[in-house]
Structures are given as structure tokens and as C-alpha cells.
């Protein structure tokens, strides 16, 4: 979808398989820390061709503070404040051919979020409602050499900064029984364009700012729990309206383990 929300074909797009692992540890009853490493394989699909290789993404580290405890009888949800930093562990410049092989953006990124969560009983079934709003902003910029995730050329030397971005949404989960759960997320994400400054061939000055983007996304899913500690959830996500974004259908599968 373009800047006006109009749809059009895309040729030679990028495909990817992403693996993320969310590790969360409770320090106290109200404070926890979580790590969210990401690994993926991307390739460029041009007339059915294109190669790629495994990559490590940037690494977010967040602290979560629950400052309001839930009270189901009084309809009070749990309210949590989440804050942390994403470390630039993914490769972002000195790329071989194009930005398809990039794994990160090279910036330290400040992250903050407000999350609410509540559980209710409806006709003997559990209904969980979760809402969130987050923002991500770069702390400083990244030094760039050559082809990078910012679309620079092989002779480029300079700096780049990822644009501020964020997301807000609501998620609903309805328990059919103790094992099966229906779920659906609806979210609105947005981002400002990245900023790039530097020189091509050490002579030609370059200064540009990318276009901002935004999209409404829906993600229905089905969850199956074979015990109180283990479960699996599978679904799809797709943007249904937006600007400067790619309309796609992405399958997602997650394994949950609590101990």
C-alpha cells in the first residue's frame, strides 16, 4: 500500500522465516525482566529465485513493573509499565549485495510500553482482555559503511538513525475449555522515516529521510494447552489498511512453557 493507502503489485519482494524466544524472569511479585532474542532467514524472491543466510537480530532487554494489581470483582485490570533498551547485535552494514541480508539497524533503541490485562468469567468461560501502547526511539545514531539496512550504496560512509516508531492494540482470548482458546489481536503500528547523512565516494554529500509508514493489523489465532505448563498457539497476521506498507499474510506458531 502506498502513501495514500492504494494497493498495487510488488515484484521481487523479500521473504523471511523468523524465530523469536521470549525469556521472562520474575525478580519479585511486581518486577520482572525479559530478554527477546531473534533469529531469522531472509531471501529475495525474484521470479522464484534469490538466496539468503541466517541472521541474528537486535536484542531487546526490558524491565516490567506491575504497579496496579488486578481485581476481577471490581473490574480492575493489572497495569504494567515496561521499559528497556534494544541492543544493536544484528548486522546492519558492510553487507555483500543488498539490505536483504541485514539483521538490525545499528542503533541503541529506547523502548517503553504501558500494558493492561484483565480476566473475566462469561457463562463459565474465561475471557482475557489485554491492551497495550508502546514507543521506540533511537538513542544516538549508527556509523554506516557501504551497503546497509538503510539502503545505502557500497561506496557510502556516514551515519543513520532509525525513525521513532510505536504500536497500540487490543488482544482478546476466549477459553472454550481448559485446553482450547480462541484469540485475536487488532493493532495499529506506525513509524517515522529513518535519517541518513554521509558521502558517496567520499565526494557526493547525501542527506535523506525515508517515508513514514503505518498500518492496521489483525491476527486471529487458536491456542491448545495440553497441560497447565505447556501449550502451542498458531495463527496468521495481515495488515488490512495502511500506507507505505506491504500487504501480506504471515503465518505464526509459538510454543509456550511456564516453570
Secondary structure, DSSP 4 states (H G I P E B T S, - for coil): --TTS-----SS-EEEEEEEEEEEEESSSSEEEEEEEEEEEEEE-BTTB--EEEEE--EEEEEEEEEE--BGGGTBPEEEEEEEEEE--S--SS-SSSGGG----S-EEEEEEEEEEEEEEETTEEEEEEEEEEEEEEES-EEEESS-TT---TTEEEEEEPPPEEEEEEEEEEESSSSEEEEEEEEEEEEPPPEEEEEETTTEEEEEEPPPEEEEEEEEEEEEESSSSEEEEEEEEEEEEEES-----EEEEEEEE--
